[in-house]
Amino acid sequence: MVRIRTVVASHRRKKRVLKEAKGQFGHRSTRYVQAKRSVLKGMTYAYRDRKVKKREFKRLWIVRINAACREAGTTYSRFLKGLSDANIEINRKLIAELAISSPEAFNNLVKTSQGSTS
């Protein structure tokens, strides 16, 4: 029976984890056990926050559209209902960009949405 040593594999594994833990505070960046725990937790946060990021941006766009709608004399829900009645399919990101960068185009959208509900 030959004893198999896993020195190279374990060194590579530890090196990879410590490389990912670079920049962390204290022993999290130098000790393998703490670094491994910290990297795993960080990856969990990264996975979760990729989803949260999408939610937060959608909320931001809705707030911006609502503010612009109120300036134009309508509400967000009436505006979107008018757009769907007029068969205009445009995403919230684009509407929010229009509201900020070109208010005249946004006002045209508002008029179109109001015209379809009347």
C-alpha positions in Angstrom: 0.0 0.0 0.0 1.3 3.4 -0.9 0.5 6.5 1.1 -0.9 9.3 -1.0 -0.1 12.7 0.1 -2.4 15.6 -0.8 0.0 18.4 0.0 -0.2 20.0 -3.4 -4.0 19.9 -3.6 -4.5 21.3 -0.1 -1.9 24.0 -0.7 -3.7 25.1 -3.9 -7.1 25.0 -2.2 -5.8 27.1 0.7 -4.0 29.5 -1.6 -7.1 30.0 -3.7 -9.2 30.8 -0.6 -6.6 33.2 0.9 -6.3 35.0 -2.5 -10.1 35.5 -2.5 -9.9 36.8 1.1 -7.4 39.5 0.3 -8.3 42.9 1.6 -10.4 41.6 4.5 -9.8 42.8 8.0 -7.5 41.1 10.5 -7.1 37.3 10.5 -9.8 36.9 7.9 -7.2 37.6 5.2 -4.3 35.5 6.7 -5.7 32.5 8.5 -7.2 29.8 6.4 -10.1 28.8 8.7 -11.3 32.4 9.2 -10.7 33.2 5.6 -12.7 30.2 4.4 -15.6 31.2 6.6 -15.4 34.8 5.5 -15.2 34.0 1.8 -18.2 31.6 2.0 -20.2 34.3 3.8 -19.1 36.9 1.3 -20.2 34.6 -1.6 -23.6 34.2 0.0 -24.0 37.9 0.3 -22.9 38.4 -3.3 -25.4 35.9 -4.5 -28.2 37.4 -2.5 -27.4 41.0 -3.3 -27.3 40.3 -7.1 -31.1 39.7 -6.7 -31.5 42.6 -4.2 -29.8 45.0 -6.6 -32.4 44.4 -9.3 -35.2 45.0 -6.8 -33.6 48.3 -5.6 -33.1 49.6 -9.1 -36.8 48.9 -9.9 -37.9 50.7 -6.8 -35.7 53.7 -7.8 -37.1 53.8 -11.3 -40.7 53.7 -9.9 -39.9 56.6 -7.5 -38.4 58.7 -10.4 -41.4 57.9 -12.7 -43.9 58.7 -10.0 -42.2 62.1 -9.2 -42.2 63.0 -12.9 -45.8 61.9 -13.3 -46.9 64.1 -10.4 -45.2 67.0 -12.0 -47.1 66.3 -15.2 -50.4 66.1 -13.2 -51.1 62.4 -13.0 -50.1 59.4 -10.8 -47.8 56.5 -11.5 -50.6 53.9 -11.6 -52.8 56.0 -13.9 -49.8 56.6 -16.2 -48.9 52.9 -16.5 -52.6 51.9 -16.9 -52.8 54.5 -19.7 -49.7 53.1 -21.4 -51.0 49.6 -21.3 -54.3 50.7 -22.7 -52.5 52.4 -25.5 -50.5 49.2 -26.2 -47.2 50.9 -25.5 -44.7 48.4 -24.1 -41.7 50.3 -22.6 -39.8 49.2 -19.5 -39.5 51.3 -16.3 -35.8 51.8 -16.8 -36.3 53.5 -20.1 -39.2 55.6 -18.8 -37.2 56.8 -15.8 -34.3 57.7 -18.2 -36.8 59.7 -20.4 -38.2 61.5 -17.3 -34.7 62.6 -16.3 -32.9 63.3 -19.6 -35.8 64.5 -21.9 -38.8 65.7 -20.0 -40.6 66.7 -23.3 -40.6 63.1 -24.5 -41.8 62.0 -21.2 -44.6 64.6 -21.3 -45.6 63.2 -24.7 -45.8 59.8 -23.2 -48.0 61.1 -20.4 -50.3 62.8 -22.9 -50.5 59.6 -24.9 -51.4 57.6 -21.8 -54.1 60.2 -20.8 -55.6 60.2 -24.3 -56.2 56.4 -24.2 -58.1 56.5 -20.9 -60.5 59.3 -21.9 
